[in-house]
Amino acid sequence: MGKSKQTGNHKGDKKKNIAKKWKTKRRTKDLDQIHSDMKPETAAKLLRQDVDYDVTGCAQHYCLHCARYFVDMRSLKEHFKTKVHKKRLKQLREEPYSQAEAERAAGMGSYIAPKTVEVKTQPVEENMD
C-alpha cells in the first residue's frame, strides 16, 4: 500500500478540506433558479448568448432546463432524449417553494397544495447547425 494522497489536512495546515471541494465540483443550479431562468425575458437572453470562447460550444448550444452547455446542436438534441433531461423536466413541473408556502407550513395559514407548471423541452432552430 502506498502513501495516502490526502496529506497535511490538519488544523495548522493551510490546505482546504478536499472532501468539500469534491462535493461541490459538479454542483448545478437549483430548481428555483432554473424556474427564474425559464421566464421569457431571461430565457431569451440565455438561449441567444454572445459568442464566448471560454464556455463549451462557444455558449451557442444551451439547455435551459438542465443549465448545461453543449458542443454542437447534435449533442444538444441527443441530450433532449436522455433520461437525465426527462428527469429534470419532471422535477420542474412542481411549482417552486416560496416564502408564503413556508409560512403556511409553520402554521400561519392553511395548507395549499403546490400547483403544477407545464414544462416542455425548449424549441430548437434547425438553421444553427
C-alpha positions in Angstrom: 0.0 0.0 0.0 1.2 3.5 -0.9 1.1 6.8 0.9 -2.3 8.5 1.2 -3.0 11.2 -1.4 -4.6 13.4 1.2 -1.8 14.7 3.2 -1.4 17.6 5.6 -5.1 18.2 6.4 -4.7 19.1 10.0 -5.7 22.3 11.9 -2.5 24.3 11.3 -2.2 23.4 7.7 -3.2 26.0 5.0 -4.9 23.5 2.7 -8.6 23.4 2.5 -10.7 20.3 3.1 -10.5 18.1 0.0 -13.9 16.5 0.6 -15.8 19.8 0.3 -14.0 20.6 -3.0 -15.1 17.3 -4.5 -18.7 17.6 -3.2 -19.2 21.0 -4.9 -17.3 20.2 -8.1 -20.3 19.2 -10.2 -23.0 21.4 -8.5 -25.7 22.6 -10.8 -28.3 25.3 -10.5 -31.2 24.7 -8.0 -34.7 24.2 -9.3 -35.9 27.7 -8.1 -33.0 29.3 -10.0 -34.0 27.4 -13.2 -37.6 28.5 -12.7 -36.5 32.1 -12.7 -34.3 31.4 -15.8 -37.4 30.0 -17.6 -39.2 33.4 -17.6 -39.5 34.6 -21.2 -37.2 37.6 -20.9 -34.4 35.7 -19.1 -34.8 32.6 -21.3 -34.4 34.7 -24.5 -31.1 36.1 -23.2 -29.8 32.7 -22.2 -30.7 31.0 -25.5 -29.2 33.8 -27.6 -25.9 34.5 -25.9 -23.0 36.2 -27.5 -20.1 34.0 -28.6 -17.9 33.2 -25.5 -14.8 31.1 -26.3 -14.3 30.2 -22.6 -17.6 28.2 -22.5 -18.3 24.8 -24.1 -19.6 25.2 -27.6 -18.9 29.0 -27.5 -22.1 29.4 -25.4 -24.3 28.8 -28.5 -25.9 25.5 -27.5 -27.5 25.7 -24.1 -30.1 23.5 -22.3 -32.3 25.9 -20.4 -33.8 23.2 -18.1 -30.5 21.5 -17.1 -28.3 24.6 -17.2 -25.7 22.9 -19.4 -23.8 23.9 -22.4 -23.2 21.5 -25.3 -20.5 21.4 -28.1 -22.9 21.3 -31.0 -26.6 21.1 -32.0 -26.4 17.4 -32.5 -25.3 16.7 -28.9 -27.9 19.1 -27.6 -30.7 17.2 -29.5 -29.4 13.9 -28.2 -29.4 15.3 -24.7 -33.1 16.1 -25.0 -33.8 12.3 -25.4 -31.8 11.3 -22.3 -33.1 10.1 -19.0 -31.3 13.0 -17.2 -33.1 15.7 -19.2 -36.5 14.0 -18.8 -36.0 13.6 -15.1 -35.2 17.3 -14.8 -38.4 18.2 -16.7 -40.4 16.1 -14.3 -38.7 17.9 -11.3 -39.5 21.3 -12.8 -43.3 20.5 -13.1 -43.8 21.3 -9.4 -44.1 25.0 -8.5 -41.0 26.4 -6.8 -41.0 26.7 -3.0 -41.9 30.2 -1.8 -41.8 32.2 1.4 -45.6 32.1 1.5 -45.6 28.3 1.4 -43.0 28.3 4.2 -45.2 30.5 6.4 -48.2 28.2 5.8 -46.2 25.2 6.8 -45.2 27.0 10.0 -48.9 27.4 11.0 -49.5 30.9 9.6 -52.2 29.8 7.3 -54.0 26.9 5.7 -52.2 24.4 3.5 -52.4 24.8 -0.2 -51.1 22.0 -2.4 -48.3 23.1 -4.8 -49.5 23.8 -8.4 -48.1 22.0 -11.4 -46.3 24.0 -14.1 -46.4 22.9 -17.7 -42.8 22.4 -18.8 -41.8 21.4 -22.3 -38.4 21.0 -24.0 -37.1 24.2 -25.4 -37.6 24.8 -29.2 -34.5 24.3 -31.4 -33.8 26.1 -34.6 -32.5 23.9 -37.4 -30.6 26.6 -39.1 -28.0 26.8 -36.3 -26.2 23.5 -37.4 
